[in-house]
């Protein structure tokens, strides 16, 4: 009790709004290895709302988050993801965007 935290350090890590979800904030601001862990947790928990947040990490500049994102998305959706995380990040950017758009269109409810 009575513990104090450096507010400036917390803002650097989590942004100005300290009420945001720590995993979401880590995806947005964390280092690659921190992002990979957050991605893994979201996948393990099968957090469906996280799929659009995970998709950009398929084209991460570092391979570790790319592999983590692919596995997490496949775990959450139960679908194979036609993206190769070994390819250069730039090559996966358009494929990830297209896959996400197609998935969104397929999951929309039609009257």
Long-range contacts (C-beta under 8 A, 24 or more apart in sequence): 23-50, 24-50, 24-53, 27-53, 27-54, 27-57, 32-60, 32-61, 32-62, 32-64, 32-65, 33-64, 35-60, 35-65, 35-68, 36-64, 36-65, 36-67, 36-68, 39-65, 39-68, 39-69, 39-72, 40-68, 40-71, 40-72, 42-72, 42-76, 43-68, 43-71, 43-72, 43-73, 43-75, 43-76, 44-72, 44-75, 46-75, 46-76, 47-76, 48-76, 48-77, 50-76, 51-76, 51-77, 51-100, 51-103, 52-100, 52-104, 55-96, 55-97, 55-99, 55-100, 56-96, 58-83, 58-85, 58-92, 58-95, 58-96, 59-89, 59-90, 59-92, 59-93, 59-96, 60-89, 61-89, 66-92, 77-103
